[in-house]
Every structure is written in C-alpha cells, then in structure tokens.
C-alpha cells in the first residue's frame, strides 16, 4: 500500500459551503435591478457552476436592457459581505485538516480575496496562517 503524498481540493464544497450565499447574492442584485421574482433557486437551477458573464447575459434578457457595468462587482461585494456572518464550514472539514496535518501533510490555502469570518479562524490555523 502506498502512502498518500499530497491532497489537493477546492475550498468550496469541501471546507465551506458558499454556494447558497452566491446564489442569493445574484438573486438579490437582480431584485435590486427590478426583477422582483428573482430567487436563489432560479439561479441555481439555471446556472450552477456557470461563469458570471453568462449569468449577466441572462439578467440582461430578464431586464430587456444591459446590466450595469458594475453588476458582477456588486454581486461579489454583496457575497463577500455575507461571508462575514453566514459562511459555514462543512461538517468534518476541521477534522479532515487536522488528520492531514497529523500525518505530516502540509496544508496551505489561498484566500486572498475573502475576509475570513471570526468563527472560521480556528480552522484557518490548520492552513498554517492566521487571516
């Protein structure tokens, strides 16, 4: 049996679940633009895993007008703000990181664009960093 020498995984879906927050941020911005019936479920059903330019095209179609130039930026700003209070780690993720480190693994992260909520800072220590 060979030893595992490395594990690479994505943050979202493995350590945290930001998908519901992302979908709601898009739907909220749509409602701010006047699309009153926009929901996170609608966005998830149509665009799960799809790049923002395609979503912006869809929103433009719903508006029957171009989206504002800063639409994507506004969605990101709204999303990052919700991370502060609403981002939740996935059950077992802290234990996973502890296990990897205990077996000699090096655990690193790249969270340069998000502010880590206070509740997640203990988990971030497992990455060898203090956000």
N, C-alpha and C positions, 0 to 999 in steps of 0.2 A: 504494500500500500504506500502510495507516495504522499508526501506532506504537501499541503497547500502552501504556496509561497506568496500568493497575493490574491486579493479580492478587490474588484472594482465594482462599485454600484452607484446608482444615481441617488441623490438626496430625496427627491420627491417620489413617494410611493414605497420607499424603503425605510427612511428615517422619519420623515414628516409627511403629512397629507395636506398639501396646499391646493389640490385640485378643486375642492368645493369653494375655497376662497377665491381662486382665479375665476371660476365660472360666475360667481356672484359679483365680482368686481366688473366684469364685462357687462353683465346684465344691468348693474346699477348705472354704469355710464350710458348704456342705451336708454334707460329710463330718463336720465338727465337730459338726453337729447330729444326726448319727447316720445319715445317708443314705450308707452306706458305698460304694455303687456309683456315686455321682455322678462324672461326668467332664466335663472341659472340652469334649470333643467333643459330649456330650449337650446341654450348654447352647448351644453354637454351632449345632448342628443345629436346635434348637427356638426359639432366641431371639436370633439375631444381629441386632443393631440395635434390640432391643426395650428399653423402659424398665424399670428395676428394679422398680417396683410389680407389673408383670405376672410378672416372674421370681419375686418374693416370693410371689405367689399360687400359682405352680406349686410352689414349695418347700413351702409350707403344705400343699398337696394331697399331696405326697410324704410329708410328716411326719404327715399326718392330724391336724394341730394348727396353731395360728397360729405364724408365725415370730416370733422375739424382736423386740421393738420396735427394737432396735439392729442388726438384720440388715444393712440397707443400709450403715450406718455401718461395721460390721465388715468388709464386703466392700471398701469404699473404703479403709479403713485398711490392710488386707492388700495391696490393689493398689498403693497409694502406696508402701508399704514395698518391694515388688518392683521398682518403678521405679528405685530406687537402684542396683541391681546388674544388673538383667535387661532394662531397656528398651533397645531397639536402634533406631538410626536406619536409615531405608530408604536403600539404596544410591543414591547420586546426589543425595540431598537437600541436602547441603552445597554441592555444585557448583551446584545449582539456585539456592540463595540467593545464592551468590557472583555468578552470572551476572545475577540480577535487580539486585543492588546495583551491579554494574559498568555496567549500562545506565541507571543513575540512579534505580533503584527504591528506594522506602523500604520496608524490611522491618521489621515490628513483630510482637509476639506478646502473648498474654495467657495466661500460665502461672501465674496467681495461686494455684492450688490444688495444684500439684505441686512437689516438690523435684527439681531437675534433677540427674541423675547427673553425676558428675565427668567421665565420658567424653563427655558431650554439651555441656559448657560451651563448647568451641571453636565448635560450631555455633550456640549461643545468642548468641555475639558478633555473628553475622551479623544478628541481630534488633535490634542496637543496644543490647543490655542485657547486663549481667553478673548472672546469677542468684545 
